[in-house]
Amino acid sequence: MNAAVPGAKQLYVLALFLGIGFLLGSLYELCRFFRRLFVGERPAAVMAQDTVFCAFSFFALFFALLAFSDGRLRPHLLLSAAAGGLAFRLTLGRPVRRALERLENAVACAGEQLLRPFFSLSGRVCALLKTAAEKKTAARKKRTEQRRTKKEKSCKKMKKASCNPGKKQYNRK
């Protein structure tokens, strides 16, 4: 665009950047929804997602400026994009957030219902593994006791005074 751009085209570009800001605001709400659904509100996750979103927004605005304002940085276009994001926040932001929170609750409940059989199955598997480990531990203790009693019997036969079945015997030279 040069200085002699008709007013209609300037208004068109201004409205376009308002729309881009509005879309970026709605995209942020969707990103926020997915972050809460999958990652949670941990500060590191929030910072990482916000950094990625800011980089995406920067490139989207950069390419829009290249395409619609001949590569010139026009502050009023950036302000109109910010105004579009603010317009989303003030108009549709709250209803969209509420709808996404309801959807998040529904997904969480559905996920719990779908995963409950797997959790009960995993609980059964864990119980089986625990009983198997307990049996293995009991068998190990039984073998150890058998070795001790065998050693005690051999000590009694030999009538060794230095024989102590509870401790290991080391050969010292």
C-alpha positions as CSV (number, residue, x, y, z in Angstrom):
1,M,0.0,0.0,0.0
2,N,1.2,3.4,-0.7
3,A,0.1,6.8,0.7
4,A,-2.6,7.2,-1.8
5,V,-4.5,4.1,-0.8
6,P,-8.3,4.5,-1.0
7,G,-10.1,4.7,2.4
8,A,-12.2,1.7,1.6
9,K,-9.1,-0.6,1.3
10,Q,-7.7,0.8,4.5
11,L,-10.9,0.1,6.3
12,Y,-10.9,-3.4,4.7
13,V,-7.4,-4.1,6.0
14,L,-8.3,-2.7,9.4
15,A,-11.3,-4.9,9.6
16,L,-9.2,-7.9,8.5
17,F,-6.7,-7.3,11.3
18,L,-9.6,-7.0,13.8
19,G,-10.8,-10.4,12.6
20,I,-7.3,-11.8,12.9
21,G,-7.1,-10.6,16.5
22,F,-10.6,-12.1,17.2
23,L,-9.5,-15.4,15.8
24,L,-6.2,-15.4,17.8
25,G,-8.3,-14.7,20.9
26,S,-10.5,-17.7,20.2
27,L,-7.5,-19.8,19.3
28,Y,-6.0,-19.0,22.7
29,E,-9.2,-20.1,24.5
30,L,-8.9,-23.4,22.6
31,C,-5.3,-23.8,23.5
32,R,-6.2,-23.1,27.1
33,F,-8.9,-25.8,27.0
34,F,-6.5,-28.4,25.7
35,R,-3.9,-27.4,28.2
36,R,-6.3,-27.8,31.1
37,L,-7.6,-31.1,29.7
38,F,-4.3,-32.8,29.1
39,V,-1.5,-31.0,31.0
40,G,-3.1,-29.1,33.9
41,E,-2.2,-25.7,35.3
42,R,1.4,-26.3,36.1
43,P,3.4,-23.1,35.7
44,A,6.0,-24.7,33.4
45,A,3.2,-26.0,31.1
46,V,1.5,-22.7,31.1
47,M,4.7,-20.8,30.2
48,A,5.6,-23.3,27.4
49,Q,2.1,-23.1,25.9
50,D,2.0,-19.3,26.1
51,T,5.4,-19.1,24.5
52,V,4.4,-21.3,21.6
53,F,1.1,-19.3,21.2
54,C,3.0,-16.0,21.2
55,A,5.4,-17.3,18.6
56,F,2.5,-18.5,16.4
57,S,0.7,-15.1,16.9
58,F,3.8,-13.2,15.9
59,F,4.3,-15.2,12.7
60,A,0.6,-14.9,11.8
61,L,0.6,-11.2,12.3
62,F,4.0,-10.9,10.5
63,F,2.8,-12.7,7.4
64,A,-0.5,-10.8,7.5
65,L,1.4,-7.5,7.6
66,L,3.5,-8.8,4.6
67,A,0.5,-9.7,2.6
68,F,-1.8,-6.8,3.3
69,S,0.4,-3.8,4.0
70,D,3.2,-4.3,1.6
71,G,5.6,-5.4,4.4
72,R,5.3,-2.1,6.3
73,L,4.8,-2.2,10.0
74,R,1.8,-0.2,10.6
75,P,1.0,0.3,14.3
76,H,-2.7,0.9,13.8
77,L,-3.0,-2.6,12.3
78,L,-1.3,-4.2,15.3
79,L,-3.5,-2.2,17.6
80,S,-6.6,-3.3,15.6
81,A,-5.4,-7.0,16.0
82,A,-5.1,-6.3,19.8
83,A,-8.6,-4.7,19.7
84,G,-9.9,-7.8,18.0
85,G,-8.5,-10.0,20.7
86,L,-10.0,-7.7,23.3
87,A,-13.3,-7.7,21.5
88,F,-13.4,-11.5,21.7
89,R,-12.5,-11.5,25.4
90,L,-15.3,-9.0,26.2
91,T,-18.0,-10.4,24.0
92,L,-17.7,-14.2,23.4
93,G,-14.9,-14.9,25.8
94,R,-16.9,-15.8,28.8
95,P,-19.6,-17.9,27.1
96,V,-17.0,-19.8,25.1
97,R,-15.0,-20.4,28.3
98,R,-18.1,-21.7,30.1
99,A,-18.9,-24.0,27.2
100,L,-15.4,-25.3,27.1
101,E,-15.4,-25.9,30.9
102,R,-18.6,-27.9,30.5
103,L,-17.1,-29.8,27.6
104,E,-14.0,-30.5,29.8
105,N,-16.2,-31.8,32.6
106,A,-18.1,-34.0,30.2
107,V,-14.9,-35.4,28.6
108,A,-13.4,-36.0,32.1
109,C,-16.6,-38.0,33.2
110,A,-16.7,-39.9,29.9
111,G,-13.0,-40.7,30.2
112,E,-13.5,-41.9,33.7
113,Q,-16.4,-44.2,32.6
114,L,-14.4,-45.5,29.7
115,L,-11.2,-46.1,31.6
116,R,-12.8,-47.6,34.7
117,P,-12.7,-51.2,33.4
118,F,-9.0,-50.8,32.6
119,F,-8.3,-49.4,36.0
120,S,-10.2,-52.3,37.7
121,L,-8.4,-54.7,35.4
122,S,-5.1,-53.1,36.3
123,G,-6.0,-53.3,39.9
124,R,-6.6,-57.0,39.5
125,V,-3.3,-57.4,37.7
126,C,-1.6,-55.5,40.5
127,A,-3.2,-57.7,43.1
128,L,-2.1,-60.8,41.2
129,L,1.4,-59.5,40.9
130,K,1.4,-58.6,44.6
131,T,0.3,-62.1,45.6
132,A,2.9,-63.6,43.3
133,A,5.6,-61.4,44.9
134,E,4.5,-62.4,48.4
135,K,4.6,-66.1,47.4
136,K,8.1,-65.6,46.0
137,T,9.2,-63.8,49.2
138,A,7.7,-66.5,51.4
139,A,9.4,-69.2,49.3
140,R,12.7,-67.4,49.7
141,K,12.3,-67.1,53.5
142,K,11.4,-70.8,53.6
143,R,14.6,-71.8,51.7
144,T,16.7,-69.6,54.0
145,E,15.1,-71.3,57.1
146,Q,15.8,-74.7,55.6
147,R,19.4,-73.8,55.0
148,R,19.8,-72.5,58.6
149,T,18.2,-75.6,60.1
150,K,20.4,-77.8,57.9
151,K,23.5,-75.9,59.1
152,E,22.4,-76.2,62.7
153,K,22.0,-79.9,62.4
154,S,25.4,-80.2,60.8
155,C,26.9,-78.1,63.6
156,K,25.3,-80.3,66.3
157,K,26.7,-83.4,64.6
158,M,30.2,-82.0,64.5
159,K,29.8,-80.4,67.9
160,K,31.6,-77.3,66.9
161,A,31.7,-74.5,69.4
162,S,32.4,-71.8,66.8
163,C,29.5,-72.7,64.7
164,N,26.9,-69.9,64.6
165,P,24.1,-70.7,62.2
166,G,22.7,-67.1,62.2
167,K,25.9,-65.6,60.8
168,K,27.9,-66.4,57.7
169,Q,31.2,-68.2,58.1
170,Y,34.2,-66.8,56.4
171,N,37.4,-68.6,55.8
172,R,40.3,-66.6,57.0
173,K,43.8,-67.6,56.2
